[in-house]
Amino acid sequence: MVRGELPDIFLMQPVYICMKKIYVSSFPEIFNHMNYTQTLEYLFNKLPMYQRIGGAAYKADLSNTIEMCELLGNPHKNFKSVHVAGTNGKGSTSHMVASVLQEAGYKTGLYTSPHFKDFRERIKINGQVIPEKMVVDFVDKWKSDFERIGLSFFEMTVDLAFIYFMLEKVDIAVIEVGLGGRLDSTNIITPEVSVITNIGMDHMSFLGDTLPEIAAEKAGIIKPNVPVLIGETQGEVEHIFIESAAVNNTPISFADQHYKVDITGQAIENSIWVDILKDGKTQFKNVNFPLTGSYQLKNLATAYATIEELNKRGFQIDSIHQKAGIEKVIQNTGFQGRWQVIGQEPTVIADSGHNLDGIRQVLQNIQNISFEQLHFVFGVVNDKALGAILEILPKQAIYYFCKADIPRGMDAGLLQLEAKKYGLSGNICPSVQDAYQAAFEASNKNDLVLIGGSTFVVAEVI
């Protein structure tokens, strides 16, 4: 039955119009309204979704987002924002900045991607995910326009985030770029500060084959008169950002040239003590930092520098809020998936690092912990530069090759064949869960089980 249709018994009545009005108001459950599960099925299956199908869902054009936002009344113009791009670290940095803003008393929106378990993880206010009803109502109201315009899944999600943040009257929203920067759907905002964490080799088919080409795409988020903060100074691309800032008449700074984070000790099981320094002077001592991946030190410096920029822009975020926001980033935002310890004896760690630089960071972390045997639950997507990744993976590890439950996932058998070319050996597993179970059962209490290679592999475990 579709909306507006009546059972035959009603059509037999001479007072059909009156009855129809009664029917509409009295029997709404009969209509074809989608529930939350059905809404997600519609979104995942109807709208082109990069997570599932890859490049075919990528829209190198802002016109769809602009058109949809105009229908919505341009909600992105009704709240302040921070825009965060970069190859790695942008999600971690976004969560840290949002947590600090939240501690400072600001009603803070947070938009990130992809999600791990529930679509609503992408859109949060003060750490709380968007209500199911908001998702259902938005899709129900606008789905005909999605299809008419030809929105991708990501474009729709950005529009939903923007309208939600406007309706809820957030003070500020931290918006993570999805892919690249210049042509990313989020790039219609004019933020308080633009942040670019770093540049690495990822999504080359869309962004370019060299670091300067990729940097130029990410520099596309730089706006006139909006300060830009670069997380890491990289000689090969530094000039790209400096030149773009000059063209846009905006100040530029590099976080790592002023801010430094030192590890001073192990705090508790899943946190470390750190000091934060600016220009060689200690700003914070003994911060209990819960993101223990070594690469998070750079992200923390970038986040702290971002907060300093916001204070220059009129925000009032004092040292107490900064420290509390960093220490409570997981509690405040629900951050997960990066060097996340999910088991002991054996130690089980999940990390969603999925490109060459991200996997290299994971391997550096492994060197800092002791274990007898490494068991690696490993799966990738088809569009990665696989050879470069396989080349750096530890040959002494036992691999459990698997395919995440998405069309983009590389077949586990093919992955095993490719891995053999680089001296890597292991078993083919029919699913991620089977791979995890096999690795866990094969381990002793002093071993390490690592889950990674793809965000989607991690999502199926955590």
Buried (B, 14 or more C-beta within 10 A) or exposed (E): EEEEEBEEEBEEEEEEEEBBEEBBEEEEEBEEEBEBEEBBEBBBEBBBBBBBBBBEBBBEEBEBBEBBBEEBEBBBEBBBBBBBBBBBBBBBBBBBBBBBBBBBEBBBBBBBBBBBEEBBBBBBBBBEBBEBEBBBEBBBEBBEBBEEBEBBBBBBBBBBBBBBBBEBEBBBBBBBBBBBBBBBBBBBBBBBBBBBBBBBBBBBEBBBEEBEBBBBBBBBBBBEEBBBBBBBEBEEBBEBBBEBBEEBEBBBBBBBEBBBBEBEEEBEEEBBBBBBBBEEEEBBEEBBBBBBBBBBBBBBBBBBBBBBBBBEBEBEBEEEBBBBBBBBBBEBBBBBBBBBEBBEEBBBBBBBBBBBBBBBBBBEBBEEEEBEBBBBBBBBBBBBBBEEBBEEBBEEBBBBBBBBBBBBBBBBEBBBEBBEEBEBEBBBBEBBBBBBBBBBEBBEEEBBBBBBBBBBBBBBBB
